[in-house]
Amino acid sequence: MITAAVLPWVAGAFALAIALALYRLLRGPSLADRVLALDTMYVNALALLIVVGIALGDAVYFEAALLIAVFGFFGTVAAARFLKRGSIVE
């Protein structure tokens, strides 16, 4: 089956993307770069969880990916507000 042959390559590509985003998170010249790297990391982690869920055929990974998506979205909004206003809550 072609899916079984492709999924390890896809998982490796997402793991590499997470590693590169981690490098930008640690090395980023500005705070905005670090926030974008963190946003990229959670999107790649979400995609990696979906790939693992497809490979294992378990729906729990899809639920975990949904939780990561929700928390990642709110985290990105909070970080953007902090960068813009200097405070998260008005």
C-alpha positions as a Python dict, from the first residue, in 0.01 Angstrom:
ca = {
    (1, 'M'): (0, 0, 0),
    (2, 'I'): (134, 340, -97),
    (3, 'T'): (19, 513, 222),
    (4, 'A'): (245, 297, 438),
    (5, 'A'): (544, 390, 221),
    (6, 'V'): (476, 764, 220),
    (7, 'L'): (381, 826, 584),
    (8, 'P'): (734, 787, 728),
    (9, 'W'): (865, 1042, 477),
    (10, 'V'): (586, 1284, 563),
    (11, 'A'): (646, 1239, 936),
    (12, 'G'): (1017, 1302, 883),
    (13, 'A'): (945, 1619, 687),
    (14, 'F'): (721, 1752, 963),
    (15, 'A'): (981, 1661, 1227),
    (16, 'L'): (1244, 1851, 1026),
    (17, 'A'): (1009, 2149, 998),
    (18, 'I'): (958, 2144, 1376),
    (19, 'A'): (1335, 2133, 1430),
    (20, 'L'): (1390, 2429, 1197),
    (21, 'A'): (1115, 2627, 1368),
    (22, 'L'): (1274, 2545, 1704),
    (23, 'Y'): (1601, 2686, 1575),
    (24, 'R'): (1421, 3008, 1474),
    (25, 'L'): (1248, 3017, 1812),
    (26, 'L'): (1578, 2999, 1997),
    (27, 'R'): (1777, 3216, 1757),
    (28, 'G'): (1516, 3464, 1628),
    (29, 'P'): (1639, 3822, 1621),
    (30, 'S'): (1308, 3971, 1736),
    (31, 'L'): (1015, 3873, 1952),
    (32, 'A'): (785, 3870, 1648),
    (33, 'D'): (1009, 3611, 1479),
    (34, 'R'): (990, 3394, 1788),
    (35, 'V'): (611, 3417, 1803),
    (36, 'L'): (587, 3318, 1437),
    (37, 'A'): (824, 3027, 1497),
    (38, 'L'): (610, 2908, 1786),
    (39, 'D'): (300, 2935, 1569),
    (40, 'T'): (472, 2734, 1297),
    (41, 'M'): (578, 2473, 1551),
    (42, 'Y'): (227, 2413, 1675),
    (43, 'V'): (89, 2386, 1321),
    (44, 'N'): (360, 2134, 1231),
    (45, 'A'): (299, 1940, 1554),
    (46, 'L'): (-70, 1931, 1470),
    (47, 'A'): (5, 1795, 1123),
    (48, 'L'): (248, 1539, 1267),
    (49, 'L'): (-18, 1416, 1509),
    (50, 'I'): (-262, 1375, 1222),
    (51, 'V'): (-4, 1176, 1024),
    (52, 'V'): (59, 952, 1326),
    (53, 'G'): (-316, 909, 1369),
    (54, 'I'): (-350, 803, 1007),
    (55, 'A'): (-57, 563, 1036),
    (56, 'L'): (-189, 399, 1353),
    (57, 'G'): (-559, 426, 1266),
    (58, 'D'): (-644, 571, 1606),
    (59, 'A'): (-891, 858, 1646),
    (60, 'V'): (-737, 977, 1975),
    (61, 'Y'): (-460, 1151, 1781),
    (62, 'F'): (-716, 1355, 1589),
    (63, 'E'): (-873, 1473, 1913),
    (64, 'A'): (-531, 1569, 2048),
    (65, 'A'): (-463, 1760, 1724),
    (66, 'L'): (-790, 1948, 1771),
    (67, 'L'): (-690, 2049, 2124),
    (68, 'I'): (-349, 2165, 2002),
    (69, 'A'): (-520, 2372, 1731),
    (70, 'V'): (-749, 2546, 1980),
    (71, 'F'): (-475, 2618, 2235),
    (72, 'G'): (-234, 2724, 1964),
    (73, 'F'): (-483, 2969, 1819),
    (74, 'F'): (-551, 3132, 2155),
    (75, 'G'): (-180, 3139, 2232),
    (76, 'T'): (-107, 3315, 1904),
    (77, 'V'): (-381, 3569, 1966),
    (78, 'A'): (-249, 3635, 2317),
    (79, 'A'): (107, 3676, 2191),
    (80, 'A'): (-5, 3913, 1914),
    (81, 'R'): (-198, 4123, 2165),
    (82, 'F'): (103, 4135, 2392),
    (83, 'L'): (327, 4248, 2106),
    (84, 'K'): (82, 4515, 1999),
    (85, 'R'): (-31, 4655, 2334),
    (86, 'G'): (220, 4533, 2591),
    (87, 'S'): (-62, 4367, 2781),
    (88, 'I'): (-291, 4073, 2710),
    (89, 'V'): (-593, 4182, 2910),
    (90, 'E'): (-736, 4530, 2874),
}
